[in-house]
Amino acid sequence: MKNIISSFTLPNGSVLKNRIAKSAMSENFGTRNHAPSKGLINTYKVWAKGNPGLLITGNIMVDSMALGEARNVVVEDYKDFELLKEWAKSVEGTDVHLWPQINHPGRQAFAAINREIVGPSAVPLKMGGASKMFKTPKALTEEAIWDIIKRFGTTARIMKEAGFTGCQIHGAHGYLVSQFLSSISNVRTDQWGGSLTNRARFVLEIYREIRRQVGSDYPIGIKINSADFQRGGFTEKESMEVIRLLGNEGIDLIEISGGTYEKPAMVQGIQKQSTVSREAYFLDYIEKARKLIKTPLLLTGGFRTVKVMEKALEDGSLDVIGLARPFCLYPYLANQIFDGSVKQFDTPTPKIGIKFLDKLGGVELPWYELQIQRIGNGKSPKTDLSGIFAFWFSLKSLFFKSFWKN
Ligand SMILES: Cc1cc2nc3c(=O)[nH]c(=O)nc-3n(C[C@H](O)[C@H](O)[C@H](O)COP(=O)(O)O)c2cc1C
């Protein structure tokens, strides 16, 4: 286990004390007013005790008018600054890095909880029976695009001032940044659409704005899709070019994932024979990326055994292992790996038998969110938690939020 346990120094000098990162998972555990709840802060205290090198928070929204989920945390001003400071302190005394993941949902926003939904272009999601839960987005104006870019910088700066030790742009999974990158959701004909140079402008400007607001020595990372896995969408080749551009800009850590709400490869994998045997969904991509750029790489999706994690690090194609669902069932995961008590971590895929919901992760995601909330409420994870209960819980939070939309 010598590789997993070894420390890693980012280009800016920040040290991750080991190679395990908890990847971002939306906790849906903010307060009614989108502040971090005490329970949410408590979850991070527990996770910090488990000693991973890096904890990345669930996605935090840059605009209270654009929510991915009913109980997202939103950071757009200093309103909840004291609670943000308390959240940052959850890792106090542990040397665990705590980075917020910063996001705008764009068109992947439930109609029930948002007054207006925006995207690069007025292209609706195609999700079969679930499409009705989303609206055709309104195409963003030039002014609105610059406003969102600025918001990413503002959120990062406030979080830095609160004590978070780095930040991550959510550029993956079909949210706004990823929508700009994809020719399916971005059919603009101005400087933000068309060529890859134009589609990548949004993410590059976000990176520059954050850098401008947080300074040159603060770690900034991004989570980005290796591909969307949709015909006509963001391709592997395009993804490689975007990470090359980000690397040239000086980004500190690139996390690789893949998929969108329409094609949820991030949690379901891509069933490629070459990667199935090696657990990790996007390993082929990262091996190619390694040859292209010098930027540190983090890979998330599918890792379930210490043996495979150690081998991936040993091979040298990545620097940090990202784990998400395992952290919901093994809250002290890094320590459990280091003391040898856990060598393999299984994560169930709860279903309720409604095909389109099961296929889109409509039960699985709330099921894992409930596990996170149990941790924050001082309870143990519950592997026999009912899928129907999780689904009901997510409907309930959307239903109540629909009455007090921002
Ligand atoms: C409940 C839940 C919420 C998630 N929320 C986010 C999120 O906010 N941001 C993000 O980048 N990925 C999110 N993901 C995806 C995970 O970060 C990760 O990419 C995916 O679960 C695959 O990793 P794993 O196989 O280790 O779980 C979420 C996954 C789950 C299960």
Ligand as a Chemical Component Dictionary entry (heavy atoms), coordinates in Angstrom:
data_LIG
# 
_chem_comp.id                   LIG 
_chem_comp.type                 NON-POLYMER 
_chem_comp.pdbx_formal_charge   0 
_chem_comp.three_letter_code    LIG 
# 
loop_
_chem_comp_atom.comp_id 
_chem_comp_atom.atom_id 
_chem_comp_atom.alt_atom_id 
_chem_comp_atom.type_symbol 
_chem_comp_atom.charge 
_chem_comp_atom.model_Cartn_x 
_chem_comp_atom.model_Cartn_y 
_chem_comp_atom.model_Cartn_z 
_chem_comp_atom.pdbx_ordinal 
LIG C1  C1  C 0 -25.290 10.808 -4.176 1  
LIG C2  C2  C 0 -24.302 11.238 -5.226 2  
LIG C3  C3  C 0 -24.155 12.589 -5.472 3  
LIG C4  C4  C 0 -23.202 13.023 -6.415 4  
LIG N1  N1  N 0 -23.002 14.366 -6.570 5  
LIG C5  C5  C 0 -21.967 14.791 -7.318 6  
LIG C6  C6  C 0 -21.610 16.169 -7.311 7  
LIG O1  O1  O 0 -22.197 17.010 -6.623 8  
LIG N2  N2  N 0 -20.566 16.526 -8.091 9  
LIG C7  C7  C 0 -19.846 15.627 -8.829 10 
LIG O2  O2  O 0 -18.898 16.008 -9.501 11 
LIG N3  N3  N 0 -20.161 14.332 -8.829 12 
LIG C8  C8  C 0 -21.179 13.886 -8.074 13 
LIG N4  N4  N 0 -21.440 12.545 -8.003 14 
LIG C9  C9  C 0 -20.596 11.601 -8.761 15 
LIG C10 C10 C 0 -19.415 11.129 -7.918 16 
LIG O3  O3  O 0 -18.548 12.158 -7.573 17 
LIG C11 C11 C 0 -18.582 10.067 -8.671 18 
LIG O4  O4  O 0 -18.083 10.670 -9.840 19 
LIG C12 C12 C 0 -19.372 8.819  -9.009 20 
LIG O5  O5  O 0 -20.210 8.427  -7.939 21 
LIG C13 C13 C 0 -18.442 7.658  -9.357 22 
LIG O6  O6  O 0 -17.551 7.391  -8.292 23 
LIG P1  P1  P 0 -17.759 6.102  -7.308 24 
LIG O7  O7  O 0 -17.839 4.906  -8.226 25 
LIG O8  O8  O 0 -16.552 6.095  -6.437 26 
LIG O9  O9  O 0 -19.039 6.321  -6.588 27 
LIG C14 C14 C 0 -22.417 12.083 -7.119 28 
LIG C15 C15 C 0 -22.609 10.716 -6.877 29 
LIG C16 C16 C 0 -23.522 10.287 -5.939 30 
LIG C17 C17 C 0 -23.666 8.819  -5.668 31 
# 
loop_
_chem_comp_bond.comp_id 
_chem_comp_bond.atom_id_1 
_chem_comp_bond.atom_id_2 
_chem_comp_bond.value_order 
_chem_comp_bond.pdbx_ordinal 
LIG C1  C2  SING 1  
LIG C2  C3  SING 2  
LIG C2  C16 DOUB 3  
LIG C3  C4  DOUB 4  
LIG C4  N1  SING 5  
LIG C4  C14 SING 6  
LIG N1  C5  DOUB 7  
LIG C5  C6  SING 8  
LIG C5  C8  SING 9  
LIG C6  O1  DOUB 10 
LIG C6  N2  SING 11 
LIG N2  C7  SING 12 
LIG C7  O2  DOUB 13 
LIG C7  N3  SING 14 
LIG N3  C8  DOUB 15 
LIG C8  N4  SING 16 
LIG N4  C9  SING 17 
LIG N4  C14 SING 18 
LIG C9  C10 SING 19 
LIG C10 O3  SING 20 
LIG C10 C11 SING 21 
LIG C11 O4  SING 22 
LIG C11 C12 SING 23 
LIG C12 O5  SING 24 
LIG C12 C13 SING 25 
LIG C13 O6  SING 26 
LIG O6  P1  SING 27 
LIG P1  O7  DOUB 28 
LIG P1  O8  SING 29 
LIG P1  O9  SING 30 
LIG C14 C15 DOUB 31 
LIG C15 C16 SING 32 
LIG C16 C17 SING 33 
# 
